[in-house]
Amino acid sequence: CQSVMAQTNSDRHAEIFFTLCALAVLLGAVSGQQQVTCRIEPQQQQVSPGSLAIFTCRCTGIIQEYTWRRANGAASLEPGRHSLFVNADQAGLLVLYRTQASDAGSYVCVGTTTVGTGRNQATLSITGVTTGPRLTAAIS
């Protein structure tokens, strides 16, 4: 800002330019401080089939909306077994009722604010669920 200000022709132009330059610096500093970051608790969770799993997502800034989705294009969330809430602390909750093998995997929380969007990912494991091929014995 200073090098351009020295090239202005009049005091009035210098004053206007200085005001605009100060505003640009201020806006840049404010927007840099307001990057949206999100964290999920717990980051990894392991539950038994048929139980309840809850993930809590908290993002910085004034949240306008929380959304949750399965990572990597996996099956969508099921209404009635999966619920989304925003609690009194402005955290976005994902609640999975009656968990089953198909619920295992990663979930992404996205928090949208007036200055941007933040996201984070958590993983759910279901105990006693095998993911490999199963061998069966043929009875002859």
C-alpha positions as CSV (number, residue, x, y, z in Angstrom):
1,C,0.0,0.0,0.0
2,Q,2.8,2.5,0.8
3,S,4.5,2.3,-2.5
4,V,1.3,3.1,-4.5
5,M,0.3,5.8,-2.0
6,A,3.6,7.7,-2.6
7,Q,2.6,7.9,-6.3
8,T,-0.7,9.7,-5.8
9,N,-1.0,13.3,-6.9
10,S,-2.9,14.9,-4.1
11,D,-3.4,14.7,-0.4
12,R,-7.1,13.8,-0.9
13,H,-6.2,10.9,-3.2
14,A,-3.7,9.7,-0.7
15,E,-6.3,9.9,2.1
16,I,-8.9,7.9,0.0
17,F,-6.3,5.4,-1.0
18,F,-5.0,4.9,2.5
19,T,-8.6,4.3,3.7
20,L,-9.2,1.7,1.0
21,C,-5.9,0.1,1.7
22,A,-6.6,-0.1,5.4
23,L,-10.0,-1.6,4.8
24,A,-8.5,-4.3,2.5
25,V,-5.9,-5.2,5.1
26,L,-8.5,-5.4,7.8
27,L,-10.8,-7.5,5.7
28,G,-8.0,-9.8,4.7
29,A,-7.0,-10.3,8.4
30,V,-10.6,-10.9,9.4
31,S,-11.3,-13.5,6.7
32,G,-8.0,-15.3,7.5
33,Q,-9.0,-15.6,11.1
34,Q,-12.4,-17.1,10.3
35,Q,-11.4,-20.2,8.4
36,V,-14.0,-22.9,9.3
37,T,-12.6,-25.9,11.1
38,C,-14.6,-28.9,12.3
39,R,-13.8,-31.6,14.8
40,I,-15.8,-34.8,15.6
41,E,-16.0,-36.6,18.9
42,P,-15.3,-39.5,19.0
43,Q,-13.1,-39.7,15.9
44,Q,-13.4,-43.5,15.9
45,Q,-16.2,-45.5,17.6
46,Q,-16.7,-49.2,17.9
47,V,-20.2,-50.5,19.0
48,S,-21.9,-53.9,19.0
49,P,-24.7,-54.7,16.6
50,G,-28.1,-53.4,17.7
51,S,-26.7,-50.6,19.9
52,L,-26.6,-46.8,19.7
53,A,-23.8,-44.7,18.1
54,I,-23.5,-41.0,18.5
55,F,-21.0,-38.6,16.7
56,T,-20.8,-35.0,17.8
57,C,-19.5,-32.4,15.3
58,R,-18.4,-28.9,16.4
59,C,-17.3,-26.3,13.9
60,T,-15.9,-22.8,14.4
61,G,-17.9,-19.7,13.5
62,I,-21.6,-19.1,13.4
63,I,-23.1,-22.2,12.0
64,Q,-25.9,-21.9,9.5
65,E,-26.2,-25.6,8.8
66,Y,-24.8,-29.0,9.6
67,T,-25.0,-31.9,7.2
68,W,-23.8,-35.5,7.6
69,R,-23.2,-38.0,4.8
70,R,-21.5,-41.4,4.3
71,A,-17.9,-41.0,2.9
72,N,-16.9,-42.3,-0.4
73,G,-20.4,-42.5,-1.9
74,A,-21.5,-45.3,0.4
75,A,-25.2,-45.9,1.0
76,S,-27.1,-42.9,2.2
77,L,-28.4,-42.4,5.7
78,E,-31.6,-44.2,6.5
79,P,-34.5,-42.1,8.0
80,G,-35.8,-43.8,11.1
81,R,-32.5,-45.4,12.0
82,H,-30.2,-42.4,11.4
83,S,-31.1,-38.9,12.8
84,L,-29.4,-35.5,12.6
85,F,-29.8,-33.0,15.4
86,V,-28.3,-29.6,16.4
87,N,-28.1,-29.4,20.2
88,A,-28.2,-26.4,22.5
89,D,-24.4,-26.0,22.2
90,Q,-24.7,-25.6,18.4
91,A,-23.1,-28.9,17.7
92,G,-24.3,-31.2,15.0
93,L,-25.1,-34.7,16.1
94,L,-25.4,-37.9,14.1
95,V,-27.3,-40.6,15.9
96,L,-27.4,-44.2,14.6
97,Y,-30.1,-46.4,16.2
98,R,-30.0,-50.2,16.2
99,T,-26.6,-50.3,14.4
100,Q,-25.9,-53.1,12.0
101,A,-23.1,-54.3,9.7
102,S,-24.1,-51.9,6.9
103,D,-23.5,-48.9,9.2
104,A,-19.8,-49.6,9.5
105,G,-17.6,-47.1,7.7
106,S,-16.8,-43.4,7.6
107,Y,-19.1,-40.5,8.1
108,V,-18.5,-36.9,7.0
109,C,-19.7,-33.8,8.9
110,V,-20.0,-30.6,6.9
111,G,-20.5,-27.3,8.8
112,T,-21.6,-24.2,6.8
113,T,-21.1,-20.7,8.1
114,T,-21.4,-17.2,6.7
115,V,-17.7,-17.3,5.8
116,G,-17.3,-20.8,4.4
117,T,-17.5,-24.5,4.9
118,G,-15.6,-26.9,7.1
119,R,-15.6,-30.7,7.2
120,N,-14.2,-33.6,9.1
121,Q,-14.6,-37.4,9.0
122,A,-15.1,-40.1,11.7
123,T,-15.2,-43.9,11.5
124,L,-17.7,-46.4,12.9
125,S,-16.8,-50.0,13.5
126,I,-19.3,-52.7,14.4
127,T,-17.9,-55.5,16.6
128,G,-18.2,-59.1,15.6
129,V,-18.7,-58.2,11.9
130,T,-16.3,-59.7,9.4
131,T,-15.6,-58.1,6.1
132,G,-13.8,-60.9,4.3
133,P,-15.2,-63.9,2.5
134,R,-16.9,-66.6,4.6
135,L,-16.2,-70.3,4.2
136,T,-19.0,-72.8,4.5
137,A,-18.7,-76.5,4.7
138,A,-20.7,-78.6,2.3
139,I,-22.5,-81.5,3.9
140,S,-22.5,-84.6,1.7
